[in-house]
Amino acid sequence: LLYLILAMMLSFMAVSGMLSEQALRRIGLQRERPARLFATVPGTFGVRLTNGKRRLSSYALHLAEPDLAGGPTPRCFFLKVGPQERRTWRYSLTFPRRGWQRLPGLRLSTRFPFGLFTKSSRPLQTDPVLVYPAVRPLGAGEIPPALERNWRERHRRGRGAGLYNLRPYRPGDDPRLLHWKTTARTGELVLREREEEERARIRLILEDPLPGAAAEAVEADLAYAASVAAHAIRIGALVELVTADGILEAGAGEEHLERILERLAVYATPATPRSLHLPAGSTREVRVRLGAQNRGEAGA
Amino acid sequence: MSFPFLFKLTLYGLTLDALVALYLTDIVTGPALVAVGATMLASWWVDRLHPFIPNFRKLWNLITIAFLVYAVLDLALLAESFMAAVTHLLLFLLTYKLYNARHHRDLLDIFLLTFLMLVSSCLFTTSFGFLLVFCLYIVLGVWGFMLFHLRREADLAMPEQSRAALAAPGFITSSLLYSSLGVVLTALILTLSIFFLMPRLGRTFLSLQGQVGSLSTGFTDRVELGIYGAIQKDPTIVMRVSFADEVRAPERLPHIRWRGVAFDQFDGRAWTLSERARSPIRRVRDGHAFQASSIVGVPFLSYEVVLEPTGTATLFGLHHVTAILGRLPEVTADGADGLALPAPPAGPVRYLATSQQERAPDAWRRQTVRAADYPQKIRDTYLQLPAITPRVQALALTLAAGSARPLEIARSVESYLSDNLRYDLDLGTDSGLDPIDDFLFERKSGNCEYFAAAMAILLRAAGVPARVVNGFQRGEWNDVGRFFAVRQRDAHSWVEVFTPGAGWVTFDPSPRAAFEAQAFGPSGRLAQHLDALRMRWHRYVVDYNVGDQALVATKLRTQSALLRGRLTIAWTSWSFAARRSLRTFWRNYGSAALLLAGLLGTLWVLGRRTKTGQMMASWLLRTRDRRTVSFYDRMLVILARRGWSLSPAVTPRELLASLLGRPQMHQTAAELIALYERVRFGGEMLTSADGARANLLLRELERAAK
């Protein structure tokens, strides 16, 4: 009869494997990413877990994704996910570096039913994500003088390109200036008013680091440059970015900030400093020598 | 049923199951087991006991110390065996854990202890009841481990909410019950499959104690008269015997008696065997052991015996066993053709035996034999007589009537006894007289022992060598399992008479057939089914071995070869017929079929390449796309029936805005449109739950629109 006991133990193992497989079968995972990711700043991710099985529930499911910054691995436990049920989990991940990064991989696992074995799915990975340099509020001593002038009073209605205001359409207004999205949303004709062109304009100049500059210092200066750009955009300035890789034309608004951050995120430190080609025209400048920690400003 | 209650119930169910498993082993007596079980069950309310016992932990520490002292004494002096002491320890540990289960580890220990109890019981029992205990353990074990795992995982992952989550009303659902039932069935099927397929590496003879059964006194070297009186009321099954397939109707075979031991000496009270020395019988390969040479011209009978452990080492078989096959330890034979093992087996013993069928020796009936014709050894041994009374001697001479034909004398004595004396199991009190004299002339009734003893004594007194044989009569034929179920109450004694020509010939003077027909009715159909199940349990589980596996493999191979052959023949004949039909069809309709195929091909190419075909394809695709959001189309149809504008330029949100005046419709349509947007533009899959919800909303919308 010992053979019978042995057979029972083996069958328990086999059943355990089958049930684990069943628990993970037809479990769909959809990842939700934050719109922006900044280095060293926790970003909130979301996972939507769907049990696609028609009749069977899944029990004791674990979700985990290692933290790239070495922090504790975010984990989630679902005791039961009913048939066709959808559950959501939000968690934070921190990326230690800027640039294109791969997510560590979300892993679904279970030890159901007996805790004898762990059955894991293949890690769920998505396309690489672009991590911007860390953006932080600038301290009082860190705001460049070029951004401290009282130029914001010039922010008024005009004929420039930036958006100043939205208002209801009045007969006689230029129909080309209708803001269609808002019109569609509200059901009433809404006009887009532009702002005065004479707003503050700064040129953010990034100089390549000198040979031997510490990588940490370069990263810190990139973060500073990103913070300056964010500060400038948020107070309404037009920002032009000049690096050895090229020039990003002056612009305003969150979309422009995105473009600046993208440039900064993919900046690769060259072996030797490259020369900068500054465009003609006088404007206020914020000059950052990467890795030198000696940000300076020149105005015209 | 809530999770905590179900889990507790499963845990205690497993505990009780393990206790019953131990009960089957006889290691723990029934009353002791009831006491232990009650103590364990009382731990169900241990949480309520805590407030009344202030130093609960200290109390258990004291109990543990006391038990450790007892355990040492138990191991050294008290317990019947080492395993018995271990079992007592297991029982204490389980009780301790049930009263002190605080952590997951304690619960795991309880599972482990019940498992160890099951394992230890399987070493000591081969009872059919173990199958039930085992199946129940699988059911409860699967349940218990599953629930325990869920509880542990929940406690570890969400310590604060685990209790609430597990006790939530919707947690134990019917789907969980059904799926776990499926799991249990799968586990059972797998267990049985693995059990039968697992290669047997050998056979372990565990040093178990042989069971002392009531047969231990009936088949020894000395058997007192009257010992069968008690045995013959016991319905316990001693053995089951099935015949080989060649024997068409074993139940109709004549003269079936299961011979055990024969005795040659009678001292007036007890039968003994004078030649006590036992010689091992010859062993050959594959476990065959041949005992006796065969008699030419007499047919053979092969049968399989499954002997229960009833306390006797005797092996039973039909008259004149010529060969015996089985995984047996040494088999010995005594001077009167009795076969036996060295010791009473602890578990069931299975062996195949071959005997030669006994025939009525008509040719020898009229043979005249003088005293000098008997071999000296026969005369010395089988004509021995104790002091008998004169009237017994006179009766013997009267029945012999001066005949010199031993078989005729035997027939005469047999007839006298069976016709003039009454069969009775109630032997009354000992009168102090000579038992045979008392039986023949005073009481005139007795059981088979008295009949056999009286016949042997009368024959010897008449100068005919005779001996008494103890064994069993044929038993009850089980039509379901097709075997003879031989019970203790079938214990029987008869007589063998020696003639120089025919050898030992069987005579049975007991008129017990009529008595038994009145005393014991045939078993019911259900009882037969149960007994057949027990037989199979022993045959295919307890004693399943590598030989059986080889047999199954051979049968499978034979059957598969047969099947392959049949399939080949069927395929050959079918393909031949198909080819012939195809040729006929081609001859008659070949041109038309070609034309049709060409036409269809052309249409297909045109459909693929022309604009019309592409439009059809796109329409099909559109249909497929629409299928997922068809509920939206149905909503539009419902609204259109009620007069809402459905211009293609109207967006879902505009449509929704137009329903603002009908709040109920607006609410329903808003949910439908949100679902539509999620599926149509959000890239989400429409789950069946979503589909069901959409159908419900559509019905609501229809009602609201009326």
HADDOCK unambig.tbl for C-alpha pairs under 7 A between the chains (distance, minus, plus):
assign (segid A and resid 1 and name CA) (segid B and resid 122 and name CA) 5.72 0.50 0.50
assign (segid A and resid 1 and name CA) (segid B and resid 542 and name CA) 6.05 0.50 0.50
assign (segid A and resid 2 and name CA) (segid B and resid 122 and name CA) 6.55 0.50 0.50
assign (segid A and resid 3 and name CA) (segid B and resid 195 and name CA) 6.24 0.50 0.50
assign (segid A and resid 4 and name CA) (segid B and resid 195 and name CA) 5.75 0.50 0.50
assign (segid A and resid 7 and name CA) (segid B and resid 191 and name CA) 4.91 0.50 0.50
assign (segid A and resid 7 and name CA) (segid B and resid 194 and name CA) 5.40 0.50 0.50
assign (segid A and resid 7 and name CA) (segid B and resid 195 and name CA) 5.19 0.50 0.50
assign (segid A and resid 8 and name CA) (segid B and resid 191 and name CA) 4.89 0.50 0.50
assign (segid A and resid 11 and name CA) (segid B and resid 187 and name CA) 5.54 0.50 0.50
assign (segid A and resid 11 and name CA) (segid B and resid 190 and name CA) 5.36 0.50 0.50
assign (segid A and resid 11 and name CA) (segid B and resid 191 and name CA) 5.24 0.50 0.50
assign (segid A and resid 12 and name CA) (segid B and resid 187 and name CA) 6.35 0.50 0.50
assign (segid A and resid 15 and name CA) (segid B and resid 187 and name CA) 6.23 0.50 0.50
assign (segid A and resid 56 and name CA) (segid B and resid 175 and name CA) 6.53 0.50 0.50
assign (segid A and resid 60 and name CA) (segid B and resid 150 and name CA) 6.53 0.50 0.50
assign (segid A and resid 60 and name CA) (segid B and resid 153 and name CA) 6.85 0.50 0.50
assign (segid A and resid 77 and name CA) (segid B and resid 157 and name CA) 6.21 0.50 0.50
assign (segid A and resid 79 and name CA) (segid B and resid 154 and name CA) 6.51 0.50 0.50
assign (segid A and resid 84 and name CA) (segid B and resid 687 and name CA) 6.53 0.50 0.50
assign (segid A and resid 84 and name CA) (segid B and resid 688 and name CA) 6.90 0.50 0.50
assign (segid A and resid 84 and name CA) (segid B and resid 689 and name CA) 5.99 0.50 0.50
assign (segid A and resid 113 and name CA) (segid B and resid 146 and name CA) 4.96 0.50 0.50
assign (segid A and resid 113 and name CA) (segid B and resid 149 and name CA) 6.49 0.50 0.50
assign (segid A and resid 114 and name CA) (segid B and resid 145 and name CA) 5.44 0.50 0.50
assign (segid A and resid 114 and name CA) (segid B and resid 146 and name CA) 5.36 0.50 0.50
assign (segid A and resid 114 and name CA) (segid B and resid 149 and name CA) 5.62 0.50 0.50
assign (segid A and resid 115 and name CA) (segid B and resid 149 and name CA) 6.06 0.50 0.50
